[in-house]
Amino acid sequence: MQQERSGARELGLVVVTLAVGVHFVDGAPLWIATALVVGATMAGVSNLLSEWRPWRIPFERLVLPGLVAFSVLGISHVFAPVPWLVLVFVVTWLLVTWVAELETVDVSASTSEASEPHADGADPTQASDSVADNHARPFAVRGGALGIAFLAFASVGGFVPGGLAGDGKTLTAGALVATIALDALIGGLAGYRIAALRPHSRREGLVAFYQYALASGHIGGFLRVLALPRLFGPALLTLLLYLVTGFRESPTPIRRSRRLIEESGLLVLAGAAAVVWGLLAK
């Protein structure tokens, strides 16, 4: 475990160092560098999972590291070099390290240790801690997926000129299409990672990706056309993901979950109020 944590820190350091360099790149080289860094990040996480071939690792384990690498590169491209890039370096290093550690936890090993707490003289307290960690991990993955999705939605402005409202750049038709495509991809991947917390087949995973991507792409394009100030769009898209997650991943039917209906209704009203506020702020 200590080796995994050290490897996660080293991987995070490499990713954010490359992100700082990518800040000074534009156009096609930016996209090429992004693809290489995202691929290298996924390969690094695969190596921490003791497999040097990423395609042999369950894809859901590589989704969040890939998304966070994309987000780091986009965010670093948005901020001015001085002094904000230094802050971005530190914060994103911690974020990449945390995500790498989260996805390289050996859940199966800790589960087997927890099921036999007294074997080999194991401490029952340590076994109960392992069980608690296993129960807490899905909440960490879900929260991490939503948080990273927000950063990824915001980082679109670093790749697409005018992709983030309020940056002072004109949004062309091509930029709008690229923004919608990226929003759909980000929403689909984040939603798939949340859906993959439950046992699923490949077909079910593809359906989850499609449903989340469809919702994110449609709403993302609508919000960008509204041109709400700065982070209103990414925040509302993240709220959308949370709502879709609540309905889609609910263990009980929607009609029988009064709490879910009430909570979703309040969140929809809050989102509508945010849209009105953003329009008035323009």
Secondary structure, DSSP 8 states (H G I E B T S, - for coil): -HHHHHHHHHHHHHHHHHHHHHTT--SHHHHHHHHHHHHHHHHHHHHHTT-S-GGGS-THHHHHHHHHHHHHHHHHHHS-TTTHHHHHHHHHHHHHHHHHHHHT--HHHHHHHHHSTTGGG--HHHHHHHHHHHHHHHHHHHHHHHHHHHHHHHHHHHHSTT-STTSS----HHHHHHHHHHHHHHHHHHHHHHHTTS---HHHHHHHHHHHHHHHHHHHHHHHHHT-STTHHHHHHHHHHHHHHHHHS-SS-GGG-HHHHHHHHHHHHHHHHHHHHHHHH-
